[in-house]
Every structure is written in C-alpha cells, then in structure tokens.
Amino acid sequence: MRMDKMPWSRFHWLVIVGLGTAWILDGLEVQIVASGGYEKSLGMSSTEVGLTAAIYLVGQVAGALFFGRLTDKLGRKRLFVLTLLIYLVGSGLAGLAPNVWFFWFFRFVAGLGIGGEYSAINSAIDELIPGKYRGRVDLAINGTYWAGATLGAFASFFFLDTERFSEGVGWRIAFFIGPVLGLGIIYLRRHIPESPRWLVTHDRGDEAEQIVAGIERDVRAEGKELPKLEESEGWWIKAHEGVNARQLRYVFFKLYPTRTVLGLTLMITQSFLYNAIFFTSSLVLQNFYGKTASSAALYFFPFAVGNLLGPLLLGRFFDTVGRRKMIGGSYSIAAVVLFVSALLFNADLLSAGTHTALWCLAFFFASAGASAGYLTVSEIFPLEVRGQAISYFFSIAQLFGAAGPLIFGALIGEGTERGPLFYGYVGASVVMLIGGLVAFKFGVDAEGKALEDIAPPLSTYDEHGNQLTKLPV
C-alpha cells in the first residue's frame, strides 16, 4: 500500500528508463530483421527469410512461458537482468553469424530473452509504480515498441546502404545496435530493487521494508510529503510456497473466469490485428497502389508515429476516465475507422497516402488499447501468478497473431482483386469490435487502485490467521 500511495519521484523515473526499454529493443529487433540485408550474405531463400521471423516468434513464446514461471518463483529483478543478458548474447552473436543455422539459433535465443522480458518487466513496473500513475506509465512504456521500430527503420536505411557499407557488413553492424543499448540498460537495472510485494510473499519482509524505507527517504529528500496511512489499509501476508498447476487453473477458471476471458480477448484481438495489418501493409501499397518496395518503406514512418502517439497522448485518460471506458472505446473506435477504410478501399477511393492516413488513425486508438491489454493482464490477477498470467496470455496471443499475416497474405494474392482483402479488413474490424465489447462488459475498474485491492494476493490472511482465498491442494 505504501508503494501505491507514494508521490512521484526520481526513483520512478529510474524504473521507467531502466525497465521501459524492453519494448524499444523488441521493436528495433523486428524492424531490423524485417528490413533484411542478411539474406544474400547467408544464402537464404525467400522462404528462409520468412522462417527467420517465425523462429524469433517461437523464441519469444518459449521465453515467455519458461521465464514467466521463474519470474513468480525467483523474483522480478533476477529475471529482468537475466533475460536482458540472454537477449544481448542472442542478438549480438546473430550479427556474427557465419551461416544460416548459426543465425537462426541465436535469433531464437534473442527471442527467448525478449519473451522473458515481457513477463518480468510488466510485473515489476506495475508493482513499483504508484496506482495513480500506473495506467499512463504502462501504456507509454508498451507504446515505445514503435519508437524502437522507427529507430530500426532509420538504422536499416543507413547501414543497408551499399554506398556506405559493403553488402555483408552493414546488416551485421545494425544487429549490434540493440546490444549496445542493452549494456547501458543493464547498468541502470542494477540500481532498481526487487519488488517489495514479491519479497513479502516470499518471507523476506525485512528486505522489503528496507527497500520501501529507502525509497521514502529519497522522496522526503526531494521535499515531498508521504501520505499518512492507517493500519487498517494494510494486508496480512504470509510467505507462500508457490502455485501448482491445479491451483493455477483454479485461479484462472474458477476464481477469475471473466477476467481470464477479458485478458485473452484483449491480447488475442490486438495481436491478430497488428500482425495482419503491419506485416502486409507494404504488400498492399505495392500491389494495389503501385509503390516500389523502397518507396513503400517510407510509409512505415507515419504509421509508426501514429502507434507511438496513441499511448502517449491517451494514456492519462486510462487513469482518469477509467480502464473499462478507455479500453472498450479505443478498440471500438479503431474497429470503426478500419471498417470505413475497408469500404473506401473496396470502392477504389483511396491513394497510398490516404490509406496510410486511415491506418494511422485506426492504430492511434488501437495502439493505446493494445498497450492497455498488457496492463490489464498484469493488474487483474494476484501477485503470485502475475508473471505467469502475462506469459500465458502473451504466448496464446502470439500464436493467434501469427495467423494474421498468413491469412492476409493469401487474401492479397497478386493484387488484382480487392474483394478478398476487403472482407479481410471487415473481419479484422469485427475482431477489434469484439475486443471492445468484451472490455465494456467484463472490464475491471482498476484506475487509481492498489494492486491488492484489484486482486488480493493468494497469501492474504485475516487477523486471526485464516487464509482468505482457499486454494485446492
């Protein structure tokens, strides 16, 4: 409760800078790989280039599932340092790859690290940031994926220019941008403490008290007052050995079934939409608007800016207007804009610029809603399963998201008929609308609340020592 009611301070800026870079690295990785340049050096076919993206995705899923459980078992800090190190090794060595198999292996390793980051980072951020600011901070951090993607696009434009670098050198240098940034981030993360909430549930209350007291001293040194809290506002917590598979199923399907539906729906719908539109947008511009691959790449920048600005500009409203209204509204508005663009596309009333502008508008809202999907999954489940909840929902969503480019790629075909893609866009808008309606129906009004008030820890007891949540053995 003391962490939730604490005023904003330099410590919280350290958390944002130190932990909020995982999405920048992910966006950077995806865009650099998508830009290519390595296929000729490694003798890869078009099919093998596509397989490269799939291998990274599989690595992310595996990393999320494996490290998500360790995040809840071993702690947030150990994992957000370890997963970043794994990413650094994987991405750096991929840039030194002498052959395709070496390259694929370390792309998988880089995916492992980034997948693990999602669980550890989201858990840590939500447990360290005051409840008053949690929504806007989480959205802004998740939205920085597009800052990383933009950086990756600029880096690719510069390093893949054969007038500056030879064909086999430029892409290798680009692959070292992420690891160089990561080295600085690791230094910052060394100064970010373990989550006091996690420590309390693992019988390390004294350490938790030292961390919170130290942060409070720094806050006072900044001339800020700490809120006065009543003892009745606290919680009785006992150490917890962990949650087994049966208890985990009980939490998801018996204790919080509608929250499980909410989290899965938000994550799956946004993942499908993003992968379907983002990974095929260049093909649409080339096949239906006559753009070259090079000129189509320039349309990525306004697309990325719209995705970045959405969470940054709308984030504060998720803390004031509320989660339910803003998530449902963001998904629904994105669905409507996408549906309108589908009608105009089918009537051949759009140009490459106007179609991109409509995509930018749709994803301005969709990006905010999608970022809130991670926030929602992180805050609506108990502390003891938070990392696993993020990892499972993320992994399931990624599997559905992988189907998006396959379906839309088939609908685009040779670009001679607009009808199939029109129905694809209509379907995608319906998918997003479903996400919005589910958010309106099952959304949790978590704005401004302590995490323990949203979902009490499974290890919570009353003053008589009785466990409040009865779990199956």
ABEGO torsion letter per residue (X at the ends): XAAAABBBBAAAAAAAAAAAAAAAAAAAAAAAAAAEGAAAAAGBBAAAAAAAAAAAAAAAAAAAAAAAAAAAAAEAAAAAAAAAAAAAAAAAAAAABABAAAAAAAAAAAAAAAAAAAAAAAAAAAAABBAAAAAAAAAAAAAAAAAAAAAAAAAAAAAABAAABBAAAAAAAAAAAAAAAAAAAAAAAAABBBBAAAAAAAGAAAAAAAAAAAAAAAAAAAGBBBBBBBAAABBBBBBBAEBBAAAAAAAAAAABAAAAAAAAAAAAAAAAAAAAAAAAAAAAAAAAAGBBAAAAAAAAAAAAAAAAAAAAAAAAAAAAAEAAAAAAAAAAAAAAAAAAAAAAAAAGABBAAAAAAAAAAAAAAAAAAAAAAAAAAAAABBAAAAAAAAAAAAAAAAAAAAAAAAAAAAAAEAGABAAAAAAAAAAAAAAAAAAAAAAAAABBBABGBBAAAABBBAABBBAAGBBABBBBX
